[in-house]
Structures are given as structure tokens and as C-alpha cells.
Amino acid sequence: MATEKITIEPVTRIEGHAKVTIHMNDNGSVDHAYFHVNEFRGFEKFCEGRMYFEMPQITPRICGICPVSHHLASAKACDILMGAEPPHTAVLLRELMHMGQIIQSHSMHFFELAGPDLILGFDADPEIRNVVGLIGADPELTLRAVQLRKFGQDIIYQVGGRRIHPNFAVPGGVNRVMTEDRREHMLANVERAIETTQIGIKLIKDWANANIADVEKFAVFHSGYLGLVTPQNGLELYDGNIRLVDKDGKQLELFGAQNYLENIAEHVEDWSYLKFPYYKKMGWPDGVYRVGPLGRLNVAEKIDTPLAQAEFKVYHQINNGNPVYQTLYYHYARLIEVLFAIERARELLENPDLMGKDILNKKHDLKSEAVGVLEAPRGTLLHHYKVNPNGQLENVNLIVSTGHNNWAMSEAVDSVAKTYVKGPNVKEGMLNRVEAAIRAYDPCLSCSTHAIGQMPIKIDIVDPDGTIRQTLQRD
């Protein structure tokens, strides 16, 4: 059957650059849609030869959206290389900074990147389908959303002294103690942050109930799920073992980050620079899994803060206690994690040990290899370093959150295109739904491929003979 091709390049309201190609049959249906990550991955290679203790300052430059995640994952790897377990106070301070990162990143994505689709509609005019349109539709909610993200950014600043690319975590600990005035400043804003998050949770629940037909057909598919858990299988964002469950929620593996290569392999396709991780024992593609908010809430059996736990119980009943596999519920899961992160930040701020002065372990017993892990906003982040006896890096491997979800994003793009894109007259709102399938995963393509590019978008709809039949463009 003859086909035509639609190209969406780049995908908008995500961090980084990608394109989508939609191959259509001559009857106006979609034959197949591909999600192409067209940035080149080179960051790991130019780290070789650097001293390992430089990495907590080098790797945050991968991305301006989640520099804290790379900063802390790198520092955790360096702790192991040095054989220097950080003091308790240092661990608390690092985790507090990480909660700030979760709050600012998740809240920005829900309200400012995904929010225009949910609040204004997938078919709204692109001229207003953005944060400016949100201001016009609900200025009070938009202000609250900006303040919520500011709260997360302020935690990062109060803990580490900088909002972006912090110089705080060092091998063996941190380099800055907490003061009483900074602690009180953060605590004073907790309640409003919780209120705003609960408004967002009500918004997404009401939206899902009103649009349940779309929720149940928009990129709906089964997979495995992967994420960190506490020893009691509670939600964990900073430390813990990696838990992998199948599509029914049955545990497949529980392992430490140091053993990730025993369980995870990476598949390569010639149409993307981004690799496709999968569970080794099940092989490709049977062993595919998802990470991030949806994945973490599917591997967790509870949440150890009261408000988030209460919401988790509601969330867990979406599929009668079985894993939640509907892609659009990523937004609901994301806000539950924001609620947890705020509650956890308050617990850390109220812990007297946070004010301790013992913040650095100066032990130096150099190891040859180490893996640092934590849950970045978008999913499980692994930093794997190998060094020579002088401490110079010989090999660096980063498995970034967005990489874990590469298969899922590709599957979502194909599914949504086949469900919503119909010819011969393809409307912009149809293509926006394809982009929204990617946005649900909140991909950070700069993290996963470490490159830059341009951001205008042009979509050409081409007949099988090569004639451009329709052009859609956004600047």
C-alpha cells in the first residue's frame, strides 16, 4: 500500500530536540509513527581522562532542567570510589536538595508544559496553548504554579547556594551547613506548596474523569516498571535498591545499582541516537519497562508520608490495585510525587540532625569502579564510572531516565498517531496529541543525548509521489 510521510520537527514543550515521522497509507490511516531522537550523544566520551572528583561539577552541565539529579548521582558514585560514606547530616542535606529538584521540575512540567493541553484543550489555538494562555484562562492558578516551582528552586538555592548547577555535593559529603534562618525560610512556604499541589491533583482527577474515553485509549499499553524502593517497598527517590516488576505488578528483580549490568541491556535502532534499555532475562522487546512517576508508583507498595499515601491509595484503585498502565496518568502520578517531596522536605527540615556540622568524610581508599543511582524527576538515573589508580576516568556510562523510557515514548507516538491522526486533511490538533504522548513522559533529551539544536517546528504532509500537500508551521 502506498504511503505518505508527515514530519514533526522538533517536538515542542519538552527539554531537548526530537522529531516524529508519521507514515500514512493512501486511505488516510497511519501505517506507523516513529519517535526520532536526533541529537548526538557524546558527553561520556569527553569525560574520559578527567579526575573522578571533577564529575559532580561537570555532569550537571548536561542539562539546565535537572542539574541537581546529575550532581547528586555523580557525587554518590564518587563517594563509593573514595570509600567515603557521607556523614548523616550530609545525606539529609543532599536529600533535601533533591526534594527541591523533584518539586520544581514536576510542577513546571504539569502546569506549564502539559497544563496547556489539559486546561486549554488539545485542539486549542497554538498561539494561546502555552503558559501565556494559562494566564488568560486562570491567572490565580498560574501564579500559584509559578510560586510552587519557585519553592522547589528556593530549596535548591537555600541548601546549595545556587539554583542551577550547584557546587554543593562533594565526594564524601557536602561543603555547606544549614543555618536556622534558611531552615525557617523554607518551612514558612511548605503549607502553600501543599495547597497548590492538592489543587493540581484535583484538576487532573477532574480532567481524567471528564475525559475518561481519551484516557482509556490514549497510548494505552502494558509494560514492566522499574524504580527505587525503600526496604519495605515504599516510594524512594534518593536511595535504595532497584525494583523491577512485570505488567501485573509481580516482582521480577530487586538489585543494587552496582549490579545493573546483570539485569539491564540496551537495544539499538538505526532511526534513533537514543538506545532502548530492556530487562536481560526477558530479552528484547519482551523485557521493556517504564520509569518515572508512573513506573515508581507501580513498583512502590506504599508512600511513607501521610498526604501522599492517602492519595496513593486513591491512585492505586484506578485499575483495582493492578499497575496503572494508561499513559495520561503519568500526570496524576507526577503530582502525587510532588506532594510526597514537599512532605519529605518538611520532615527533613524538622529533623534536628539537619543542623549538624559534621558534613564531610575525608577518607580516601580509591576503588576502581562505582555506580551512583537516584530517581531523577523523569526516572532512574545511573552514573557508572571506572578509574585508573591515579583517579582518572577510563570509562563513563550514563543510563539516563529518558533513555529507560525510549521504547515507551516510541510506542506511545505510534499508538496515538494510529488512534487520532486521520487523513486526508490532517489538523494541527491531531499532531499535537502525538506530541502530548511524548510530553506525558516529560523527556529530557539533552540529558539522554547531550546536545543542542533549534526549536521552530514545521510539519509537511507529503503524498506518495513526493508532492507537499499541506504544511503546518509554528515559529
C-alpha positions as CSV (number, residue, x, y, z in Angstrom):
1,M,0.0,0.0,0.0
2,A,1.3,3.4,-0.9
3,T,2.3,5.7,2.0
4,E,2.9,9.4,2.6
5,K,5.0,10.8,5.5
6,I,4.3,13.6,8.0
7,T,7.3,15.0,9.9
8,I,7.0,16.9,13.2
9,E,10.4,18.5,13.9
10,P,11.1,19.4,16.6
11,V,8.6,18.2,19.2
12,T,7.6,21.2,21.4
13,R,7.3,21.8,25.1
14,I,9.9,19.2,26.0
15,E,13.5,19.7,27.1
16,G,15.7,19.0,24.1
17,H,15.1,18.2,20.5
18,A,13.4,15.3,18.6
19,K,11.2,14.7,15.7
20,V,8.3,12.5,14.8
21,T,7.7,11.0,11.4
22,I,4.2,9.6,10.6
23,H,3.9,7.3,7.6
24,M,0.4,7.3,6.3
25,N,-1.4,4.9,4.0
26,D,-3.2,6.1,0.9
27,N,-6.5,5.6,2.6
28,G,-5.7,8.3,5.2
29,S,-4.8,5.9,8.0
30,V,-1.5,5.8,9.8
31,D,0.8,2.9,8.8
32,H,3.5,3.6,11.5
33,A,4.8,6.6,13.5
34,Y,8.4,6.9,14.7
35,F,9.9,8.9,17.5
36,H,13.4,10.0,16.5
37,V,15.9,11.4,18.9
38,N,18.2,13.3,16.5
39,E,20.7,14.7,18.9
40,F,24.2,13.1,19.2
41,R,25.3,11.5,22.4
42,G,28.9,12.4,23.2
43,F,29.2,13.6,26.8
44,E,30.5,10.3,28.2
45,K,33.5,10.2,25.8
46,F,34.9,13.7,26.6
47,C,34.7,12.9,30.4
48,E,37.4,10.3,29.9
49,G,40.7,11.4,31.3
50,R,39.2,13.8,33.8
51,M,39.7,13.2,37.5
52,Y,36.7,11.5,39.1
53,F,36.2,14.2,41.7
54,E,35.5,16.7,38.9
55,M,32.4,14.9,37.8
56,P,29.9,16.3,40.3
57,Q,30.7,19.7,38.7
58,I,30.9,18.5,35.1
59,T,27.8,16.4,34.7
60,P,25.2,19.0,35.8
61,R,26.1,20.9,32.6
62,I,24.4,18.1,30.7
63,C,21.1,19.9,31.4
64,G,19.7,23.1,33.0
65,I,16.5,21.4,33.9
66,C,17.7,18.6,36.1
67,P,21.3,19.5,37.0
68,V,20.7,18.6,40.7
69,S,20.0,15.0,39.7
70,H,23.3,14.6,37.8
71,H,25.1,16.5,40.5
72,L,23.9,14.1,43.3
73,A,24.1,10.9,41.3
74,S,27.7,11.7,40.3
75,A,28.6,12.6,43.9
76,K,27.1,9.2,45.1
77,A,29.3,7.4,42.6
78,C,32.3,9.4,43.8
79,D,31.5,8.5,47.4
80,I,31.9,4.8,46.5
81,L,35.0,5.4,44.5
82,M,36.6,7.1,47.5
83,G,35.3,4.6,50.0
84,A,34.0,7.6,52.0
85,E,30.4,7.2,53.2
86,P,29.0,10.7,53.8
87,P,28.0,11.7,57.4
88,H,24.3,11.5,58.3
89,T,23.8,15.3,58.1
90,A,25.3,15.4,54.6
91,V,22.9,12.7,53.4
92,L,20.0,14.7,54.8
93,L,21.1,17.9,53.1
94,R,21.6,16.1,49.8
95,E,18.2,14.5,50.0
96,L,16.6,17.9,50.9
97,M,18.2,19.5,47.8
98,H,16.8,16.5,45.7
99,M,13.3,17.1,47.0
100,G,13.6,20.7,45.8
101,Q,14.6,19.3,42.4
102,I,11.6,17.0,42.3
103,I,9.2,19.8,43.3
104,Q,10.5,22.4,40.8
105,S,10.8,20.0,37.8
106,H,7.5,18.1,38.3
107,S,5.4,21.3,39.0
108,M,6.9,23.1,36.0
109,H,6.0,20.1,33.7
110,F,2.5,19.7,34.9
111,F,1.4,23.3,35.0
112,E,3.4,24.9,32.3
113,L,4.3,22.2,29.7
114,A,1.5,19.6,30.0
115,G,-1.0,22.0,31.5
116,P,-1.9,23.9,28.3
117,D,-3.2,20.7,26.7
118,L,-5.3,19.8,29.7
119,I,-6.6,23.2,30.7
120,L,-7.0,24.8,27.3
121,G,-7.5,21.6,25.2
122,F,-5.5,19.6,22.7
123,D,-7.2,21.5,19.9
124,A,-6.7,25.0,21.2
125,D,-5.0,27.5,19.0
126,P,-1.2,27.1,19.3
127,E,-1.0,30.8,19.7
128,I,-2.5,30.5,23.2
129,R,-1.8,26.9,24.0
130,N,1.1,27.8,26.3
131,V,1.8,29.4,29.6
132,V,0.5,32.8,28.3
133,G,-2.8,31.2,27.5
134,L,-2.9,29.7,31.0
135,I,-2.5,33.2,32.5
136,G,-5.5,34.4,30.5
137,A,-7.6,31.3,31.4
138,D,-6.8,31.2,35.1
139,P,-4.3,33.8,36.4
140,E,-4.6,32.8,40.0
141,L,-3.8,29.2,39.3
142,T,-0.9,30.2,37.0
143,L,0.6,32.4,39.7
144,R,0.3,29.6,42.2
145,A,2.0,27.2,39.8
146,V,4.9,29.7,39.3
147,Q,5.2,30.0,43.1
148,L,5.3,26.3,43.5
149,R,8.1,25.9,41.1
150,K,9.9,28.8,42.8
151,F,9.5,27.0,46.2
152,G,11.4,24.0,44.8
153,Q,14.0,26.2,43.2
154,D,14.4,28.1,46.5
155,I,15.1,24.8,48.4
156,I,17.9,24.1,46.0
157,Y,19.2,27.7,46.5
158,Q,18.9,27.7,50.3
159,V,20.7,24.3,50.6
160,G,23.4,24.7,47.9
161,G,23.8,28.4,47.3
162,R,22.8,28.2,43.6
163,R,19.5,27.5,41.8
164,I,21.2,25.9,38.8
165,H,24.4,23.9,38.5
166,P,25.0,23.8,42.3
167,N,28.5,23.4,43.7
168,F,27.4,21.6,46.9
169,A,27.8,17.8,47.0
170,V,31.5,16.7,47.0
171,P,32.9,13.2,47.3
172,G,32.3,12.1,50.9
173,G,29.7,14.7,51.8
174,V,28.8,18.4,51.2
175,N,30.5,21.7,51.6
176,R,27.8,23.9,53.2
177,V,26.0,23.6,56.5
178,M,22.4,24.6,57.1
179,T,21.6,27.7,59.1
180,E,18.5,28.4,61.2
181,D,17.3,31.4,59.2
182,R,17.4,29.4,55.9
183,R,15.7,26.5,57.5
184,E,12.8,28.7,58.8
185,H,12.6,30.4,55.5
186,M,11.9,27.1,53.7
187,L,9.4,25.8,56.3
188,A,7.4,29.0,56.1
189,N,6.4,28.1,52.5
190,V,5.5,24.5,52.9
191,E,1.8,24.8,53.6
192,R,1.1,26.9,50.5
193,A,3.1,24.5,48.4
194,I,0.9,21.6,49.6
195,E,-2.3,23.6,48.9
196,T,-1.2,24.3,45.3
197,T,-0.3,20.7,44.7
198,Q,-3.6,19.5,46.0
199,I,-5.4,22.0,43.7
200,G,-3.3,20.4,40.8
201,I,-4.3,16.9,41.9
202,K,-8.0,17.8,41.9
203,L,-7.5,19.4,38.5
204,I,-6.0,16.2,36.9
205,K,-8.5,13.9,38.6
206,D,-11.5,16.0,37.4
207,W,-10.0,16.2,33.9
208,A,-9.4,12.5,33.8
209,N,-13.0,11.8,34.9
210,A,-14.4,14.2,32.3
211,N,-12.2,12.7,29.6
212,I,-12.1,9.1,30.6
213,A,-12.7,7.9,27.0
214,D,-9.5,9.5,25.9
215,V,-7.6,8.3,29.0
216,E,-8.6,4.7,28.1
217,K,-7.4,4.9,24.5
218,F,-4.5,7.4,24.6
219,A,-1.3,5.4,24.4
220,V,-2.6,2.6,26.5
221,F,-0.3,-0.4,26.6
222,H,1.3,-2.8,29.1
223,S,5.0,-3.0,30.1
224,G,7.2,-3.7,33.0
225,Y,8.1,-1.0,35.6
226,L,11.3,0.0,37.3
227,G,12.3,2.3,40.1
228,L,14.0,2.6,43.5
229,V,12.2,1.4,46.7
230,T,12.8,1.5,50.4
231,P,13.5,-1.8,52.3
232,Q,9.7,-2.0,52.8
233,N,9.0,-1.3,49.1
234,G,8.0,2.2,49.8
235,L,8.4,5.1,47.3
236,E,12.1,6.2,47.3
237,L,13.6,9.0,45.3
238,Y,17.2,9.4,46.8
239,D,18.5,6.0,47.8
240,G,17.6,2.3,47.9
241,N,17.5,-0.8,45.7
242,I,16.1,-1.0,42.2
243,R,12.9,-2.9,41.9
244,L,11.6,-4.3,38.6
245,V,8.0,-5.6,38.3
246,D,6.1,-7.1,35.3
247,K,2.9,-5.8,33.8
248,D,0.9,-7.4,36.6
249,G,3.0,-6.0,39.4
250,K,4.8,-9.2,40.1
251,Q,8.4,-8.6,41.2
252,L,11.0,-9.8,38.7
253,E,14.1,-8.4,40.3
254,L,15.4,-6.5,43.3
255,F,19.0,-5.4,43.0
256,G,21.6,-2.8,44.0
257,A,22.7,-0.3,41.4
258,Q,26.2,-1.8,41.3
259,N,24.6,-4.9,39.6
260,Y,22.6,-3.1,37.0
261,L,24.5,-4.6,34.1
262,E,23.5,-8.0,35.2
263,N,19.8,-7.1,34.6
264,I,19.7,-4.3,32.0
265,A,20.9,-4.3,28.4
266,E,20.5,-1.7,25.7
267,H,19.0,-2.3,22.2
268,V,19.9,-0.1,19.2
269,E,17.7,1.0,16.3
270,D,19.1,2.8,13.2
271,W,16.5,5.6,13.3
272,S,17.4,7.0,16.8
273,Y,20.6,8.0,18.6
274,L,18.9,7.0,21.9
275,K,19.3,3.4,23.0
276,F,16.4,1.2,24.2
277,P,17.1,-0.4,27.7
278,Y,15.4,-3.7,28.5
279,Y,15.4,-6.5,31.1
280,K,18.0,-9.0,30.0
281,K,16.3,-12.2,31.2
282,M,13.2,-11.5,29.1
283,G,15.1,-10.1,26.1
284,W,14.2,-7.5,23.5
285,P,11.4,-6.4,23.2
286,D,9.6,-8.6,25.8
287,G,11.7,-7.1,28.6
288,V,10.8,-3.4,28.0
289,Y,9.8,-1.4,31.1
290,R,8.8,2.2,32.1
291,V,10.3,4.5,34.6
292,G,9.4,7.9,36.1
293,P,6.3,8.8,38.2
294,L,4.1,6.1,36.7
295,G,6.8,3.5,37.0
296,R,7.8,4.4,40.5
297,L,4.2,4.3,41.8
298,N,3.8,0.9,40.2
299,V,6.9,-0.6,41.9
300,A,6.0,1.0,45.2
301,E,3.6,-0.6,47.6
302,K,3.2,2.5,49.8
303,I,4.4,6.1,50.4
304,D,5.8,7.0,53.8
305,T,4.2,10.4,54.2
306,P,0.5,10.8,55.1
307,L,-1.0,13.1,52.5
308,A,0.8,11.4,49.6
309,Q,-0.1,7.9,51.0
310,A,-3.8,8.9,51.2
311,E,-3.7,10.0,47.5
312,F,-1.6,6.9,46.6
313,K,-4.5,4.7,47.8
314,V,-6.9,6.5,45.5
315,Y,-4.5,6.3,42.6
316,H,-3.9,2.6,43.3
317,Q,-7.6,1.8,42.8
318,I,-7.6,3.1,39.2
319,N,-7.2,-0.5,38.0
320,N,-8.4,-2.2,41.1
321,G,-4.9,-2.5,42.7
322,N,-3.2,-3.6,39.5
323,P,-0.5,-1.5,37.8
324,V,-1.7,1.8,36.3
325,Y,-0.7,1.5,32.6
326,Q,-2.6,4.4,31.0
327,T,-0.1,6.9,29.8
328,L,-2.1,10.0,30.7
329,Y,-2.0,9.1,34.4
330,Y,1.7,10.0,34.4
331,H,0.4,13.5,35.2
332,Y,-1.5,12.3,38.2
333,A,1.5,10.2,39.5
334,R,3.7,13.2,39.0
335,L,1.7,15.4,41.3
336,I,1.5,12.7,44.0
337,E,5.3,12.7,43.9
338,V,5.3,16.5,44.3
339,L,3.1,16.0,47.4
340,F,5.5,13.4,48.8
341,A,8.5,15.6,48.1
342,I,7.0,18.5,49.9
343,E,6.1,16.4,52.9
344,R,9.5,14.8,52.9
345,A,11.2,18.2,52.7
346,R,9.3,19.2,55.8
347,E,10.4,16.1,57.6
348,L,14.0,16.8,56.7
349,L,13.7,20.5,57.7
350,E,12.2,19.5,61.1
351,N,15.0,16.9,61.7
352,P,17.5,18.4,64.2
353,D,20.3,16.4,62.6
354,L,19.9,18.6,59.5
355,M,21.6,21.3,61.5
356,G,24.7,19.2,62.3
357,K,28.3,20.4,61.5
358,D,29.7,17.0,60.6
359,I,29.3,17.2,56.8
360,L,32.4,15.6,55.2
361,N,34.1,12.2,55.4
362,K,37.7,12.7,54.2
363,K,38.6,9.0,54.0
364,H,40.3,8.1,50.7
365,D,40.5,4.5,49.8
366,L,40.2,4.6,46.0
367,K,38.2,1.9,44.3
368,S,38.4,1.2,40.5
369,E,34.7,1.3,39.7
370,A,31.4,2.6,41.1
371,V,27.8,3.3,40.3
372,G,25.7,6.1,41.7
373,V,21.9,6.0,41.4
374,L,18.9,8.1,42.3
375,E,15.4,8.8,41.0
376,A,15.6,11.9,38.8
377,P,12.2,13.5,38.1
378,R,11.9,11.6,34.9
379,G,13.1,8.2,36.2
380,T,16.0,6.1,37.4
381,L,19.4,7.8,36.8
382,L,22.6,5.7,36.8
383,H,26.2,7.1,36.7
384,H,28.8,4.4,36.2
385,Y,32.5,5.3,36.4
386,K,35.7,3.3,36.0
387,V,39.0,4.9,37.0
388,N,42.7,4.1,36.9
389,P,45.0,4.1,40.0
390,N,45.5,7.8,39.6
391,G,41.8,8.6,39.8
392,Q,41.4,9.4,36.1
393,L,38.3,8.3,34.4
394,E,38.8,5.5,31.9
395,N,35.1,4.8,31.2
396,V,31.9,6.6,31.8
397,N,28.4,5.2,31.2
398,L,25.2,7.2,31.9
399,I,21.9,5.5,31.7
400,V,19.5,8.5,31.9
401,S,15.9,8.4,32.8
402,T,14.6,9.4,29.4
403,G,16.7,6.5,27.9
404,H,14.8,4.0,30.0
405,N,11.5,5.3,28.6
406,N,12.6,5.4,24.9
407,W,10.6,2.3,24.0
408,A,7.6,3.6,25.8
409,M,7.7,7.0,24.1
410,S,8.1,5.3,20.7
411,E,5.2,3.0,21.4
412,A,3.1,6.0,22.6
413,V,3.8,8.0,19.5
414,D,2.8,5.1,17.2
415,S,-0.4,4.3,19.3
416,V,-1.6,7.9,19.5
417,A,-0.9,8.6,15.8
418,K,-2.9,5.5,14.8
419,T,-5.8,6.5,17.1
420,Y,-6.1,10.2,16.4
421,V,-4.4,11.1,13.1
422,K,-6.7,10.7,10.1
423,G,-6.3,11.9,6.5
424,P,-6.6,13.4,4.1
425,N,-6.9,16.8,5.9
426,V,-4.6,16.4,8.9
427,K,-5.3,19.0,11.6
428,E,-2.8,20.6,13.9
429,G,-4.7,19.3,17.0
430,M,-4.2,15.7,15.8
431,L,-0.5,16.2,15.6
432,N,-0.5,18.0,19.0
433,R,-1.9,14.8,20.5
434,V,1.1,12.9,19.2
435,E,3.4,15.4,20.8
436,A,1.4,15.2,24.0
437,A,2.1,11.5,24.1
438,I,5.8,12.3,24.3
439,R,5.2,15.1,26.8
440,A,3.5,12.7,29.2
441,Y,6.9,11.2,29.8
442,D,8.5,14.6,30.4
443,P,11.6,13.6,28.4
444,C,14.9,15.4,28.9
445,L,16.6,14.7,25.6
446,S,19.6,16.9,26.4
447,C,20.3,14.6,29.3
448,S,19.9,11.5,27.2
449,T,22.0,12.7,24.2
450,H,23.8,15.8,25.5
451,A,23.4,18.2,22.5
452,I,21.7,21.4,21.3
453,G,19.6,22.3,18.4
454,Q,16.9,24.7,17.0
455,M,13.3,25.0,18.1
456,P,10.9,26.1,15.3
457,I,8.5,23.4,14.1
458,K,7.4,22.7,10.6
459,I,5.2,19.8,9.5
460,D,5.0,18.8,5.9
461,I,2.4,16.3,4.8
462,V,3.8,14.6,1.7
463,D,1.9,12.5,-0.9
464,P,3.5,9.2,-2.0
465,D,4.8,10.9,-5.2
466,G,6.7,13.5,-3.1
467,T,4.3,16.4,-3.5
468,I,3.8,18.5,-0.4
469,R,0.0,18.6,0.1
470,Q,-0.2,20.5,3.4
471,T,2.2,22.5,5.6
472,L,1.7,23.3,9.3
473,Q,4.2,25.6,10.9
474,R,4.9,27.1,14.3
475,D,7.8,29.6,15.0
